[in-house]
Amino acid sequence: MATPKRALVIVDIQQQYFSGPLEIHFPAKEKSLAKITEVIDAATSAGIPVVAVQHTAGEGAPIFDPNTPEFAVHPEVEERTTESWKHLTKQYSSVYAGTDLTDWLRSKDVDTVTLVGYMSNNCILASAVDAEFLGFTTEVISDATGAINIANDAGFADAKTVHQTLMTLLNSSWARVSDADEWVRALTAGAPTQGSDLGSSAIAGADRARHA
């Protein structure tokens, strides 16, 4: 198989996700952050393009106000920044919506976008779905992303359920989901990561349900 032309997109590793109502709970924020930095170091060593994204909700917003400390990128990521990184700010969930990321990736001949960061239940999901129409293959690193507990009039789901369900969902259609160790091995080998497809996932799901 052809060697993927990858770019690493680091999504919203901002202080907003390390305390308060948006605190990442699964995988635990300390664990996911450690995997994120491992992936960044591997990408830097391999010389692949890196993009750092921050989310803004505008001045005066209750969250992601660009004038607050919570808007800042986590120091563990900030200290790894190099002059070659592309930085962008987004206002929608998808990293592609309202930004110049698509054109920039195409100018680098990128065909495979690797996503790490927060949250798997919002910006990672939205970005992976958008990429299908744009023509990029998406890789999601499961232990280098994270989810929160969510509840509303439709129900409640704890962060572990949210995250594991979304990783299964993404791997069935919109992304190739792997853990950080698998991704680093694939990067080193110049190989694609492995995913599933909707048909295979449906057949396997039906079989599991029959034997549950």
C-alpha positions as CSV (number, residue, x, y, z in Angstrom):
1,M,0.0,0.0,0.0
2,A,1.2,3.5,-0.7
3,T,2.8,5.5,2.1
4,P,0.3,8.0,3.5
5,K,1.2,11.7,3.2
6,R,0.3,12.6,6.7
7,A,-0.3,15.8,8.7
8,L,-0.9,15.9,12.5
9,V,-3.7,18.2,13.6
10,I,-3.6,19.0,17.3
11,V,-7.2,20.0,18.2
12,D,-7.9,22.4,21.1
13,I,-5.4,21.2,23.7
14,Q,-6.4,24.2,25.8
15,Q,-6.5,24.8,29.5
16,Q,-10.3,24.9,29.3
17,Y,-10.3,21.1,29.2
18,F,-8.2,20.6,32.3
19,S,-10.7,21.9,35.0
20,G,-14.3,23.0,35.3
21,P,-17.4,21.5,33.4
22,L,-15.4,20.7,30.3
23,E,-12.7,18.8,32.1
24,I,-11.7,15.6,30.2
25,H,-12.6,12.5,32.1
26,F,-11.9,9.6,29.7
27,P,-9.3,8.8,29.0
28,A,-8.1,10.7,32.1
29,K,-6.7,14.1,31.0
30,E,-3.2,13.3,32.3
31,K,-3.1,10.0,30.4
32,S,-4.4,11.5,27.1
33,L,-2.1,14.5,27.4
34,A,0.9,12.1,27.8
35,K,-0.1,10.2,24.6
36,I,-0.7,13.5,22.8
37,T,2.9,14.6,23.6
38,E,4.2,11.2,22.5
39,V,2.5,11.6,19.2
40,I,3.7,15.2,18.7
41,D,7.3,14.1,19.4
42,A,7.0,11.2,16.9
43,A,5.5,13.5,14.3
44,T,8.3,16.1,14.8
45,S,11.0,13.4,14.5
46,A,9.4,12.2,11.3
47,G,9.2,15.7,9.8
48,I,5.5,15.6,9.0
49,P,3.5,18.8,8.9
50,V,1.9,19.8,12.3
51,V,-1.1,22.0,12.8
52,A,-2.1,23.5,16.2
53,V,-5.7,24.5,16.6
54,Q,-7.4,26.6,19.2
55,H,-11.2,27.1,19.6
56,T,-12.7,30.5,20.3
57,A,-16.3,31.4,21.3
58,G,-15.5,35.1,21.1
59,E,-14.8,37.8,23.7
60,G,-17.0,37.7,26.7
61,A,-18.2,34.1,26.1
62,P,-18.5,31.9,29.2
63,I,-16.0,29.4,27.7
64,F,-13.2,29.7,25.2
65,D,-12.9,33.5,25.6
66,P,-9.6,34.4,23.9
67,N,-8.9,36.9,26.7
68,T,-8.9,34.3,29.5
69,P,-6.2,32.0,30.8
70,E,-8.3,29.0,29.8
71,F,-7.9,29.8,26.1
72,A,-4.2,29.1,26.3
73,V,-2.6,26.0,24.8
74,H,-1.4,23.6,27.5
75,P,2.2,24.1,28.4
76,E,3.2,20.5,27.5
77,V,2.1,21.3,23.9
78,E,3.2,24.9,23.8
79,E,6.8,24.0,24.7
80,R,7.0,21.6,21.7
81,T,5.9,24.2,19.2
82,T,8.4,24.9,16.3
83,E,8.5,27.6,13.7
84,S,7.2,25.1,11.1
85,W,3.9,24.5,12.8
86,K,0.8,26.1,11.3
87,H,-1.5,27.8,13.9
88,L,-5.1,28.5,13.4
89,T,-8.1,29.5,15.4
90,K,-11.6,28.1,14.7
91,Q,-15.1,29.0,15.8
92,Y,-16.9,25.9,14.6
93,S,-16.5,22.3,15.8
94,S,-14.8,21.1,12.6
95,V,-11.2,22.2,12.1
96,Y,-12.0,22.7,8.4
97,A,-15.1,25.0,8.8
98,G,-14.2,28.7,8.3
99,T,-10.5,28.1,8.2
100,D,-7.8,27.8,5.5
101,L,-6.8,24.4,6.7
102,T,-8.1,22.5,3.6
103,D,-6.1,24.7,1.2
104,W,-3.0,24.5,3.4
105,L,-3.1,20.7,3.6
106,R,-3.6,20.4,-0.2
107,S,-0.6,22.7,-0.7
108,K,1.5,20.2,1.3
109,D,0.0,17.2,-0.8
110,V,-1.4,15.8,2.4
111,D,-3.9,12.9,1.9
112,T,-4.1,11.6,5.5
113,V,-5.0,13.8,8.5
114,T,-4.2,12.4,12.0
115,L,-6.4,14.0,14.7
116,V,-5.5,14.2,18.4
117,G,-7.0,16.4,21.1
118,Y,-10.4,17.3,22.5
119,M,-13.2,16.5,22.5
120,S,-13.9,13.2,20.9
121,N,-17.6,14.0,21.4
122,N,-17.4,17.2,19.5
123,C,-14.5,18.6,17.5
124,I,-12.9,15.2,16.7
125,L,-16.2,13.8,15.5
126,A,-17.1,16.9,13.5
127,S,-13.7,17.1,11.8
128,A,-13.7,13.4,10.8
129,V,-17.1,13.7,9.3
130,D,-16.1,16.8,7.3
131,A,-13.0,15.2,6.0
132,E,-15.1,12.6,4.1
133,F,-16.5,15.2,1.8
134,L,-13.1,17.0,1.5
135,G,-11.4,13.8,0.4
136,F,-8.9,13.4,3.3
137,T,-8.4,10.0,5.0
138,T,-8.7,10.5,8.8
139,E,-6.8,8.8,11.5
140,V,-8.0,9.2,15.1
141,I,-5.7,8.2,18.0
142,S,-8.0,6.8,20.6
143,D,-5.8,7.3,23.7
144,A,-4.7,10.8,22.5
145,T,-8.3,12.2,22.5
146,G,-10.8,12.4,25.3
147,A,-14.5,12.9,26.2
148,I,-16.6,14.5,29.0
149,N,-19.6,13.4,30.8
150,I,-22.7,14.7,29.1
151,A,-26.4,15.0,30.1
152,N,-29.4,16.8,28.7
153,D,-33.1,16.2,28.0
154,A,-32.2,13.2,25.8
155,G,-30.4,11.4,28.6
156,F,-27.0,10.9,30.3
157,A,-23.8,9.2,29.2
158,D,-20.6,9.0,31.2
159,A,-17.3,9.9,29.5
160,K,-16.1,6.4,29.1
161,T,-19.3,5.3,27.3
162,V,-19.2,8.4,25.1
163,H,-15.6,8.0,24.1
164,Q,-15.6,4.2,23.5
165,T,-18.9,4.4,21.5
166,L,-17.5,7.2,19.4
167,M,-14.3,5.4,18.7
168,T,-16.3,2.4,17.5
169,L,-18.6,4.6,15.4
170,L,-15.7,6.5,13.8
171,N,-13.8,3.3,13.0
172,S,-16.9,1.9,11.2
173,S,-17.0,4.7,8.6
174,W,-15.2,8.0,9.0
175,A,-11.8,7.2,10.4
176,R,-9.1,4.7,11.1
177,V,-8.9,4.4,14.8
178,S,-5.7,3.2,16.6
179,D,-3.9,3.9,19.8
180,A,-0.7,6.0,20.0
181,D,1.7,3.0,19.9
182,E,0.0,1.6,16.8
183,W,0.1,4.9,15.1
184,V,3.8,5.5,15.8
185,R,4.7,2.1,14.5
186,A,2.7,2.8,11.3
187,L,4.4,6.2,10.9
188,T,7.8,4.7,11.3
189,A,7.0,2.0,8.8
190,G,5.5,4.5,6.3
191,A,2.3,2.4,6.5
192,P,-1.4,3.3,6.9
193,T,-3.2,2.5,10.1
194,Q,-6.0,0.0,9.8
195,G,-9.8,0.7,10.1
196,S,-13.0,-1.1,9.5
197,D,-16.1,-0.2,7.3
198,L,-19.8,0.0,7.9
199,G,-20.6,-3.3,6.4
200,S,-18.0,-5.3,8.3
201,S,-18.9,-3.5,11.5
202,A,-22.6,-4.2,11.0
203,I,-22.0,-7.9,10.4
204,A,-19.7,-8.1,13.5
205,G,-22.2,-6.2,15.5
206,A,-25.1,-8.5,14.6
207,D,-23.0,-11.5,15.5
208,R,-22.0,-10.0,18.9
209,A,-25.6,-9.2,19.6
210,R,-26.7,-12.7,18.8
211,H,-24.2,-14.2,21.3
212,A,-24.6,-11.6,24.0
